[in-house]
Amino acid sequence: MLEKRYLSRFVLFAIIIAVLLSLILWRYISLMLMPGADPAAVTARTPHIERGPILDRNGRILALQTQLDTVTAWMPNVKDPDRTAELLLSVLDADDEYVRNKFRSAKGFFFIKHTISKSESDAVRSLMENGSISGISLIPEPKRIYPQGESAAHLVGYAGKDNQGLLGIEYSYDKVLSPEKNEQGALVQFGNQVFLTIDIHLQFLLEQVAQTAFKTHNPDNITIIAADGTSGDVLAYVSVPGFNPNSFNESSPSARLNIPAVYAYEPGSVFKIFSVAAFMELAGIEPNSLFYCNGTYDHVDPAINCLGVHGWVTPADIIRESCNAGAAFASESIEAADFYRFLTSYGFGIRTGAPVPGETNGILNGLSDWTERTKPTIAFGQEISVSALQVVQAATVFTSGGELLELHLVDKIVSPDGEVITDNIRTPVRRVLSSSTAQAMLLMMETATETGGTAARAKIDGIRMSAKTGTAQVPDPKTRGYSNDNFVASTLAIFPTEQPRIILYVVIHHPRGTQKFGGRIAAPLVKEAGEEIIRFLGIPKEGDIILTHSGRITLPALRPIRVGEKMLDLQGLSKRQLFPLITEERLNVYISGTGWVVRQTPEPGTVLQEGQDIHLYLE
């Protein structure tokens, strides 16, 4: 009997608690949806969580959280549903049919439009204040905005309505950018700031180059990556076509695809620089080794065709003339296992670790799957698939004296109070080549930019450039052979040759214009993009006059103004600079405004008399 009494009391207590919670919730909703209610007052006790910004290497904002109004309706308080819908549609860019149907069918609360513009907020608020509509509320809602629009969108990514990262850095650094709620009990909490390695101004310049080329060649995609080969920092990350993260839902899935990181393709003849360097490092060949190209490599069945009959070729000729047969013959100088080890040492078949979702490993079959054709075929860039990021990272072995460098897309992470949490510095991964082999390859690549070389169209006057072009056939899954229509045209450039600093890689996927070859369409793009980089970074070219300055300017000290002496020219001086000059009690000085002197009387050079008035006007 006693147990039943306690049980009854427990049930009664639980019912009371449930009723109280329901009343509290109802009161909250009523306040939030009350016409003219101030949502900020209702939510004042709710911690405000602000996602940290994404910035470029110089602090220019790429992604930022703001707060925009969302329009809602509470139907019990709406007096004239049809007229309310009509008035709202006159000031909102909203779905006409959705809004009208909601006002006719809804019985309680519903959203009319999320995160409206400032002008839309002002218009709705005006309707509310003058009594034209009732039952309508404006509720502040966080919104992620991207001031640069499409620029660097594939790298920056996108955050959804709930402020959660969905693509790019927004996704990979979601927990870094968005702090946990109620951390340390703070009322307002901010996420960390993520600084990228790219320079948004250089990014924009190279995007313009890519967009112009896209119209000319009509490809599926154009990728341009520019990196600092001395540090591993990516300075520009271009993929065209792109998308605008401010209107994410309006873009197609293909436009949002992060091609430089997630798409694996056969690199073609660009790959010869990696294979020939490996053959040299393994002492299989020497700079003066000779191989005879009669147009085919017939040591396998079927034979491998070359683009021409090159006769006797050295390793430099293989690079300069892009000789497939020469590369295949050179591959005979080493064992398959040693070649495979070098390929993985370059980073092929392995993710670079770039902080972007979905990065591909590329395709590098294990040794057990190699056939007699694999080694000579990989030597000139087929039967292996890579990403653009992998190629750029592998190229750091030539800019850093043989060391493979870690590729950086994030420069640093900074806390809300300015403390540097993570600072990415130059990070060697492993030594791949000797410095002498790396230097020898740069010189071989330089010959390709000279007259008659396949990369001659990439050459920039006044600067030594090392480059290699590539034109890869694309596998056709229907025929299980190579497509006759689809190609990947590319060019990799490193400059200046004598002090390698910049790695520039251009890839044109499936061009549909009149030209297909990398030397014809990708090499000129390298030249155009390279010229922008040289101008932007101030890389000196031969014949440039270089002026140096310490950056410090010493101005002569101004003497005080005295009776009987000439009036000084005071234009441009601040009020603080003026006070030490005006110590003469026999002159009447009047100063108007703040800032710097823009006008004065008497004019400079006037001989000053005792009791003379001096008027100085500052702005």
N, C-alpha and C positions, 0 to 999 in steps of 0.2 A: 504493500500500500504506500509505503514511504517512497519506494523507488518510482512509482507512478506519479506521485506528487512532484518529485524532483524533475522527472521527465517532462511533465506538463509545464513546469516553470521554465525549463530549458527551451522548449518549443516556443513558448510565449516570448521569451527573451529574444530568440532568433528572429521571430516575426517582427518584433519592435525594431531590431537593428536593420532588417531588410527594408522596412517602411521608411526609416530615417535616411538610409542611403538613397532610396528612391526619391525622397523629397529633395535631398541635396542635389542629386543629379538633375531632377526636373527644374530646380531653381537655377542651376548653372545654364541649362539649355534655354530656359526662359530669358535669362539675362542676355545670353549671347544672341538670341534671335529677336529681342525686343526692338521695335523700331527706334532708331536713333541711339541704340545702346552703344557704349564705348567698349569694344572687345578688349582693348588694352587694359581697362580697369578690371574687367572680369578675370583676365588671365595674368594679372600683375604678379600673382604668387607662383605662376608657372615658370620654371627656369627657361630662359631663352637660349637656345643652342644655335650658335652661328658657325657654319662650316667655314674652314679656313680658305683663303684665296690660293689660286695657282698663278704664278708669275713667271716671266721670262728671266734670263740670267741677270738683267739689269733692273729688275723690279717692276717691269711694266705688267699691268694686270691682264691675265688671260681668262680667269674665271673668278667670279665674286658673288657672294650671297647678298641679296637685297630683300626687301619686304614689299609685296604688292597686295592689293586688296582682292578678295574673292567675294563675288556677289551671291548672296543666299536669300531664300524666301522662307517665311513661316506662314503657311496658308491661313491658319485661324485669324491672323491679323491683317490679311490682304482684303481690302474692301471691294475692289473692282478688279478681278483677275484679268479680264480681257484688256482693259485700259492700261493696267500695270504692265502687262506683257508688251503692249504696243509702245509705251513710253520707254521701257528698257531697251527694246530692240532699236529704237531711234538713236540711242547713244552708245549701244554696245555692238561690237563686231562679233555676233553670236549666231548660233544655228537657229534660224527662224522657226523651223518646224519643231525642234526640240523644246524651245522656250514656250511656244504657244501650247503645245500638248501638255507640258508639265503644269502650266497654270490652269489648264482645264481638268486635269485628272488627279493631281497630287492633293493629299489631304493634310500633310504635315510639312516637314522640313525637306528642302532640296537645294542643291547647288545650281545656280544659274550659269556662272562662268568663273573659272579659276584664274587667278593672277592677271587681273586686267591692267591696262595701261594707266598712267597717271591722269591723262585727259579723260579716260573713261570713268575713273574714280571720281574726279571732280564733277562730271556731268551727273552721275548717279547720286552723289551726295547733294547736289543742288536740287534734284527732284525730291529727295527725302526731306530736305530742310524747308522747302516751300510747300510741303504737304501734298504734292502731286501723287505720291505713292506711299503706301503703308505696308508693313510686314516685310520690308526688305532691309537687309543688313549688309554692311561691308566688314568683312573679317580679315585682318592682316594674315598673310600667309607667306612663308619664306619662298624665295624664287632664286634659282641659280641663273646668273646672266653671264654672257660671254662677249665682252666688249669688242673682241677682234673678229667676231663672226666666224666665217669659214677658215680663217687663217689658223693653221696648226691644229685643226679640229680633231684629226685622227690621233694625234698625240695627247692633246688635252682631254678629249673624251666628252662625257656628258653625264649629268646627274638628273634623276627623274623628279617627279613631283614631291616625293617624300624626301628629297634631298639626299638620296643614296646614289653613289656612283654606279654607272651602268657600262661605261666604256672608258678606255684609255687610262690616263693618270687618275681621273676621277674614280675609276673602279679599283685600280691597283693600290691606290693610297687612300681608300675610303676611310679606314679607321684612323689614319693619320690626320686627315682633313676634318673629320667630324668627331669631336670628343664624346665621351660617354656622358649620359645625362646625370645630373646631380653630382658631378665630380667635385669633391671637397665642399659640397653644399653651396657652391657659388650660385648666385642668382642669374648672372650672365656669363656664359661660357663660350669660348672661341676655340676653333680648331687650329691646328698648326698651319703655317704657311709653307707651301712647296714651291721652290724655285727650280725651274727647268734650265737646261744648258743652252737651249736655243735662244737666239736673239730675234725677237719678233720683227724687227725692221728688215733684217737680212732674210728672214723667212718670207716676208711679203714680197721682197724683190725676186726671189727665186720662184715663188708661186706665180708671179706675173710671167716669168720666162716659160714655165711649164704650161700655163693656160694658153699662151699664144701658140706654142708647139702643138698642144692638144687639138686646136682648131685646124692646124695644117695637116697633121698626120692621122687624125681620127682613130686613135687607139682605144683599147679598153682602159688603159691607165698609164700615167707617166709618174715615175718616182724620181725624186732628186734628194739625195742625202749629202750634206756637207758636214765634215767633221774636222776637228782639230786633231791632227795625227800625232801631236806631241803629248796630248793629255787624254785623248779618247772621248772628249766632249763632242756631242752632236750639236752643231750650230744651226742647222736647218733641217727640217723633216717634212718633205713635201710629197703629197700624194694627190693627184688630180685624176678624176673629179673628186670633189669633196662634199661636205655637207655643213649646214649651219646648225650648231647645237642649240641655238635659241629657238629653232623651229624643227627640232629633232624628228618629230613624227611625220614631217612632210618629206623627209628624205627616203631614198630607197635603200634596202639592205646592202646592195652592191656599192653604193656611194659611201656607206659607212664602213666598208671593209678596210681594215688597216693593212693594205697591201705590203708595205715595206717590212712588216714583221710577220705576217701570217701566211703570206703566199710563197710557196716553194716552186722554183722553176729551174730548168737547166740553164746554166750561165753562158754557155757557148765559149768563144775563144778568149774572153776576159780571163778565164780560168787558167790559161796557159802560163800566166805569170807565177801562179802558185805551184803548178806542176814542174815547170822548168827550174824554178828556184829550189824545189825539193830535190830534183835530180842532181843539181849542182852541189847542194849541201851534203848529199850522200856520196859525193865523189863519183857518181856514176858517169857524169859528163863534165867537161871543162869548157871555159869560154871559147876555146878554139876547136872544139869537137865538130866534126862534119857528118852530115846525114844527107843522103841523096833522095830528093823528091821528084818522082816522075809523074806525079798527079794522083798516085794511089799508095796506100799502105796495104800490101797484099800478103802480109804474114798471118792474116786471119781470114776466115771465110764467113760471110762475104767480105770483100775488101773494103777498106775505108777510103773514101774519096777526098781529095784535097780541092781547094778552090782554083788551083792552077798548077802548072809545072814549074817548080822553083829551082830545080837543079840542086847543086850542093848548097846546103844551108848550115850556118852556125846557130847556136842558141839565140844570139841576137837577131839573126835573120828570121828565126821561128816567130819571135815576138814582133819584129818589124813588119813582116809580110803575112803574119798569121797563118803559118804553114801547118795544117793538120797532120800531114804525113810526117813532117819533121818531128812534131811533138810525139807522135806514136812511135817512131823509131827510137827517139830518146828514151821513151819509157822502158825499152828493153834493157836499159843499163842498170835497173834496180829490181829488187824483188817486190812482189805484190804486197807482202806483209809490211815492208818498210814504207812503201807508198801509202798504204792505209794508215800507218801510224802517223805519218806526216799530215795527212788530210785531217785526222782528228786533232792533231796538235794545232793546226790552223783554226780549229773550232767548227769545222764542217760536220754535219750530222748531230750537232749539239746546240741547244738554245744559247743565245748570247746572255740570257738573263735580264734582258731589257724589261723594265717595269710596264709592259703592255700586255693585256690579256690575249691569250690565244696564240702566243708566239710559236712558230713552227720549229721543229728540229731540222727541217730539210730532209733529204733522203740520201743516205749513204749506206748501201747494203753491206752487211758483214762479209768478211772474207770467204766464208763458206758458200756464199751466193755468187761469188765472182766467177766469170767465165774467162775464156782466153781473150775475149774482146774487151773485158772491163777495164783493164789497166791502160791500154792504148786509147780507149774511148774517153775515159775520164781525163786523160792527159790533155785533151783539147775541149773539155767542158760538156761532154754528154755522159749519160748514164749516172749522173749525180744531180741532185736538186738542192738549191740553196735559197736563202732569203737575202734581200738587199742588205739587211743589218749584218748578216754573217759575212758578206763580201767586204763591207766597210770595216768590220772588226778585223778580219783577216789581213786587210791592207795595212793595218797599223804595224805589222812586222817590218814593212819597208820604210815607215816613217820614224820608227823608234830603234833603229839599229838591230833589228832581228827579234825584238820582244813583242809578244802579243799583249795588247793593252785591253783592259776592261773598258767596254763602251758605256758611256754615261749619257743618260737622258735627263736625270735629276741632278741638279747642282748641289742643292742643300735643302735641309728642312729646318725651319726656324719657328720657335715657339711664339705664342701670342705676345709675350713680353720681350721678344727680341733675342732670346738665347738661341745660339746655333746648336741644334740637337745632332744633326748629321751633316757632315761636309765631305762630299765626294772629291777625292784627290786622285792624281795619276796613280793607277793601280796596274802594275805589270802582272799578267797571269802566268806566263812561262816564256822561256826563251825557245824560239822556233828555229831561227836562222842565225848564222854568224853575221856580224856587222858587215863583213866584206861581201858576203852573198847578197845581203839586202841592198848594199850600195851598187853592186854589179847589176842587179835587176832593175834598179832605177835608171841606170845608164842605158840598158837595153830598151826599156820602155821609152826613154827619151828619143831613141832613133825612130820609133814609130810615129812621132809627131813631126819628123822632118819630111821634106818633100819626097813623095813616093811612098811614105809609110801609111799604114791603114788609119792612123789617128791624126793625120796631117790637118784635118779640118778642126781639130780641137786646139791647135796651137794658138797661143796668145802672144802677139808681138811684144818683145821686150822682157820676156820672162821664160826661164827654162822650165819645160813641162815634161813629165813622164806620163804616158797614157797607154791604154790597151783597149781596143774595141772588141765587140762580140756580136755575133748574129746567130742565135740559137733557133733551131727548129723546135716546134712544139709537138709533143706526142699526141697522136690522134687515137682515142680509145676505141673508135669504131673499126679502124683498119689495123690497130695494134702496131702501126708504124708511125712515121712523122707526117704532120699536116703539110700540104702544099700551099696553104694560105696563111697560116698563123706562124709568126716569128716573134722572138724577143730580141730587140735591138738595144745594145748597151755600150757604154764607155766608162771606164774607170780612169781617173786622172789624179796625179799627185804633183803638187808644186809648192814652192820652187824646188827643182831637182837637187840643187846644191845644198839646200837647207829645208828638207821636206817638212811642210807644215800642214797643208790642206789636203784632205782626201775628198774628192768630189765624184760621186757615182750617179750616173743617169741611166735609167731603165725605161724603155718604151715597150709596153706589153701589147702585142698584136696590132701593129700599125696597119691601117687600111689605105694609106696614101699611095703615091706612085713609087716610093722608095721603101725598102725593108731593112737594108744593111745598117749595122751600127755605125760604121765609118761614114755613112751618108747622112743619117738623121740624128743619131745620138751624139756623135762627136761635135757637130756644130752647136748643139745644145750645151755641151760641156764648155765650149768656148764662151758662149753668151753668159752662162751662169758664172763661169770663172771670172769673167771681166767684172761682173757685179760684185763678186767676193773680193777681188783685188782692190776695187775702188772703195768698198765699204770698210775693209780692214786696213787699208792704207799699205798694202804690200808693195814695196818699191819695185819698179820695173827698170830695165836697162835704159839709160838716158834720162831718167828722172833726176831733177835737182832736189836734193834732200836738204831741207833747212832744219836746224835744231834750235831749240830755245829752252831755257831752264824753266820757263813758266812763271818766273818772278819778274815783276816790273818795279823799278825804284823811281818814285816821283820826287822831283826837287822840292825841298821844303818851302812853303809859302811864307813870305815875311808879313808881319802885321801891317795894317793900313795906317798910314801916318799923314797928318796935315802937311801940305807942301809937296807931297810925293804923288805919283800918278796912280789913278784908280786901277786896281787889279781886275783881271777877268775871273769872276767867281762862278761862272756858269758850270753846272755839273757837280758843285760841291754840296755836301749835306749840311744840315744845321749843326751837327756835331763838329764838322770841320771848320765851320765859320767862326765859332766862338773864340778860338785862340787868335783869330786874325783881327777881331774887333775889340781892341783894348784902348783905342784913342778916345779920351773923354771929350775932346773938342769937336767930335763929329756926332751927328744925330743919325743912328742906324735904325731902320724899321724893317722888320722881317714879316712877310705875309705868307701863310700856307705852310705845308709840311712836305717833306721829301727832299728834293734837290733844286738848286737854283736854276730857273729857266729864263729869267729876265732880270735886268738890273739897271738902275740909274744912280749916278751918271754912268756913261759909257766907259769901258776900259780905256785907259790912257789919259783921262781927264785929270788935270791937276787939282787936288783937293784943297779947299779953303776952310779956314776955321769956321765952325758953326754950320757947315754944309750938311744937307740931308742926303742920306744914302738909303735907297729903297731896294730891297731884295725880295723877289717873288719866287716862292718854292712850289713845286708840284711833285 
